[in-house]
Amino acid sequence: MNFDSLSSAFYEFYQSYTIVVVVLAIGLVIWAYRNPKESLKFFLFLLFMAAVLFAISLFSDTVNIGSGSKRQMIHKTEQADQ
């Protein structure tokens, strides 16, 4: 999960369902105007969750790279033993 694929997915959704996206955006603006304290908490929570998901995806990519390198070293050692 990288940022490019996520942004392209959002853009495709916007292209396919423009009216839905505009109505949701207007609804969020009205909600933020009427309840600024609650909306700030909500948007900060979304920002925090996005940061957590980014950290998890970054960590999983690192683990995948490390395990791939480990498999490659094991394979080289097995070939050298034979």
Secondary structure in CASP SS format (residue, H / E / C, confidence):
PFRMAT SS
TARGET T0000
AUTHOR 0000-0000-0000
METHOD secondary structure of the structure
MODEL  1
M C 1.00
N C 1.00
F H 1.00
D H 1.00
S H 1.00
L H 1.00
S H 1.00
S H 1.00
A H 1.00
F H 1.00
Y H 1.00
E H 1.00
F H 1.00
Y H 1.00
Q H 1.00
S H 1.00
Y C 1.00
T H 1.00
I H 1.00
V H 1.00
V H 1.00
V H 1.00
V H 1.00
L H 1.00
A H 1.00
I H 1.00
G H 1.00
L H 1.00
V H 1.00
I H 1.00
W H 1.00
A H 1.00
Y H 1.00
R H 1.00
N C 1.00
P H 1.00
K H 1.00
E H 1.00
S H 1.00
L H 1.00
K H 1.00
F H 1.00
F H 1.00
L H 1.00
F H 1.00
L H 1.00
L H 1.00
F H 1.00
M H 1.00
A H 1.00
A H 1.00
V H 1.00
L H 1.00
F H 1.00
A H 1.00
I H 1.00
S H 1.00
L H 1.00
F H 1.00
S H 1.00
D H 1.00
T H 1.00
V H 1.00
N H 1.00
I H 1.00
G H 1.00
S H 1.00
G H 1.00
S H 1.00
K H 1.00
R H 1.00
Q H 1.00
M H 1.00
I H 1.00
H H 1.00
K H 1.00
T H 1.00
E H 1.00
Q H 1.00
A H 1.00
D H 1.00
Q C 1.00
END
